[in-house]
Amino acid sequence: MQLTSPKCPFCGSTRTCPIFYGYPSDIEWHLEAVAKGQIIGREYSISDSDPAWHCHECSNEWGISNETS
């Protein structure tokens, strides 16, 4: 996954983060990252078109996740 979050293609905000699919092996890290807005947590990815990025400003989600299960 990319280290720096891209700008939102809808509103141009830099307040974006990756969407994390699945159940983490380190739940403490996961919960802390969600609380800080560093990631958005989701259950398992269920399709080939699940989004990879989330915008905190406008809630737009885009990109294609490569984490399908």
C-alpha positions as CSV (number, residue, x, y, z in Angstrom):
1,M,0.0,0.0,0.0
2,Q,1.2,3.5,-0.8
3,L,2.9,5.3,2.1
4,T,1.4,8.8,1.5
5,S,-2.3,9.2,1.1
6,P,-3.4,10.8,-2.2
7,K,-5.6,13.8,-2.6
8,C,-9.3,13.1,-2.9
9,P,-10.2,13.2,-6.6
10,F,-13.7,14.7,-5.7
11,C,-12.9,17.5,-3.3
12,G,-9.1,17.8,-3.4
13,S,-8.6,17.3,0.3
14,T,-5.4,15.8,1.6
15,R,-7.3,14.4,4.6
16,T,-7.5,10.9,3.2
17,C,-6.5,7.5,4.4
18,P,-6.4,3.9,3.3
19,I,-9.3,1.5,3.9
20,F,-8.1,-1.6,5.9
21,Y,-10.0,-4.8,5.1
22,G,-10.1,-7.9,7.3
23,Y,-9.3,-8.6,10.9
24,P,-6.0,-7.3,12.1
25,S,-3.4,-9.5,13.9
26,D,-2.5,-6.5,16.1
27,I,-5.8,-5.2,17.4
28,E,-4.3,-2.5,19.5
29,W,-2.5,-0.9,16.5
30,H,-5.7,-1.2,14.5
31,L,-7.9,0.5,17.1
32,E,-5.3,3.3,17.6
33,A,-5.0,3.9,13.9
34,V,-8.8,4.0,13.5
35,A,-9.1,6.4,16.4
36,K,-6.4,8.7,14.9
37,G,-8.1,8.6,11.4
38,Q,-5.1,7.0,9.9
39,I,-7.1,4.1,8.5
40,I,-10.8,3.2,8.0
41,G,-11.5,-0.4,9.2
42,R,-13.8,-2.7,7.3
43,E,-14.7,-6.3,7.3
44,Y,-13.2,-8.5,4.6
45,S,-13.2,-7.2,1.1
46,I,-15.9,-9.1,-0.8
47,S,-15.5,-7.9,-4.4
48,D,-12.9,-6.8,-6.9
49,S,-14.2,-3.2,-6.8
50,D,-14.0,-2.4,-3.1
51,P,-12.4,1.1,-2.7
52,A,-8.9,1.5,-1.4
53,W,-9.0,5.1,-0.1
54,H,-11.4,7.3,2.0
55,C,-11.7,11.0,2.3
56,H,-12.4,12.5,5.8
57,E,-13.7,15.7,4.3
58,C,-16.4,14.5,1.8
59,S,-16.6,10.7,2.6
60,N,-15.7,9.9,-1.1
61,E,-14.2,6.5,-1.5
62,W,-12.1,5.5,-4.6
63,G,-9.4,3.4,-6.0
64,I,-9.5,-0.4,-6.2
65,S,-8.3,-2.4,-3.1
66,N,-5.9,-5.2,-3.8
67,E,-6.9,-6.9,-0.5
68,T,-9.7,-9.1,-1.8
69,S,-10.2,-12.2,0.3
